[in-house]
Amino acid sequence: MKAAIIKYGRRITIRVALYRLEGSQRAEENNAMSTTIDAPLEWVETIGNLRLPPKADRRLQELMDRNNEGLLTETERSDLESLAELSERLSLVRAGALCLLGRRPG
């Protein structure tokens, strides 16, 4: 995969080319699948600022604390798994957006 990120004004363009592998050799460039994504910079910045809502974040913390104490019910364990998965996915999406913006998660 090859990617190019171009910022101009308040817009960002991402060009991605994916190559099929044939054996241990990369296929010729004319066999590449490519796409261009053009989005307002504000959209990418908004994604970079995504977080769990405060109520969900507090609930996740409560469930993690109860888990550490060995006090979770089965329903709470299920809720913990769901919220932890959502939090992890948000973190990965945020990290990708911040990378496009040339920033580090903080």
C-alpha positions in Angstrom: 0.0 0.0 0.0 1.2 3.5 -0.8 -0.5 6.6 0.6 -0.1 10.3 -0.1 -1.7 13.0 2.1 -2.1 16.4 0.7 -3.4 19.3 2.7 -4.6 22.4 0.9 -6.5 25.2 2.6 -9.1 23.7 4.8 -9.3 20.4 2.8 -7.3 17.2 3.0 -6.9 14.6 0.2 -5.7 11.1 0.8 -4.6 9.0 -2.1 -4.2 5.3 -1.5 -2.9 2.7 -3.9 -3.2 -1.0 -3.0 -1.1 -3.6 -4.9 -1.9 -7.2 -5.3 0.9 -9.5 -4.4 1.9 -12.2 -6.8 4.2 -14.7 -5.1 6.8 -12.6 -3.4 6.7 -9.9 -6.1 4.5 -6.8 -6.1 2.2 -6.7 -9.2 2.9 -4.0 -11.8 1.5 -0.5 -11.0 -1.1 -0.8 -13.7 -2.6 -3.7 -11.6 -2.9 -1.3 -8.6 -6.3 -0.5 -7.1 -6.3 3.1 -6.0 -8.8 5.6 -4.5 -8.7 9.2 -3.5 -10.6 10.6 -0.5 -11.2 14.3 -0.4 -12.7 15.7 2.9 -12.9 19.0 4.6 -10.1 19.4 7.2 -12.8 20.1 9.8 -14.2 16.5 9.4 -10.8 15.0 10.0 -10.2 17.3 13.0 -13.6 16.3 14.4 -12.8 12.6 14.1 -9.5 13.3 15.8 -11.4 14.8 18.8 -13.8 11.8 19.2 -14.2 10.5 22.7 -16.7 8.4 24.6 -19.5 10.6 25.9 -18.8 11.5 29.6 -21.6 9.3 30.9 -20.3 6.2 28.9 -16.7 7.0 30.0 -17.8 7.1 33.7 -19.6 3.8 33.3 -16.6 2.2 31.7 -14.4 3.4 34.6 -17.0 2.1 37.1 -17.1 -1.3 35.4 -13.3 -1.5 35.2 -13.1 -0.8 38.9 -15.7 -3.4 39.8 -13.9 -5.9 37.5 -10.6 -5.2 39.4 -12.4 -6.0 42.6 -14.0 -9.2 41.2 -17.5 -7.9 41.6 -18.9 -7.9 38.1 -22.2 -9.6 37.2 -22.6 -11.3 33.8 -24.5 -8.3 32.5 -21.9 -5.9 33.7 -19.2 -8.1 32.2 -21.0 -7.9 28.9 -21.4 -4.1 29.2 -17.7 -3.8 30.1 -16.7 -5.8 27.0 -18.9 -3.7 24.7 -17.7 -0.3 26.1 -14.1 -1.4 26.1 -14.4 -2.5 22.4 -16.1 0.8 21.5 -13.4 2.8 23.4 -10.6 0.9 21.6 -12.2 1.4 18.2 -12.6 5.1 18.8 -9.0 5.3 19.9 -7.9 3.7 16.6 -10.0 6.0 14.5 -8.8 9.0 16.4 -5.2 7.9 16.0 -5.6 7.5 12.3 -7.2 11.0 12.0 -4.4 12.6 14.1 -1.8 10.9 12.0 -3.3 12.4 8.9 -3.2 15.8 10.6 0.4 15.3 11.6 -0.4 15.2 15.3 0.1 12.7 18.1 -2.6 11.4 20.4 -2.5 13.2 23.7 
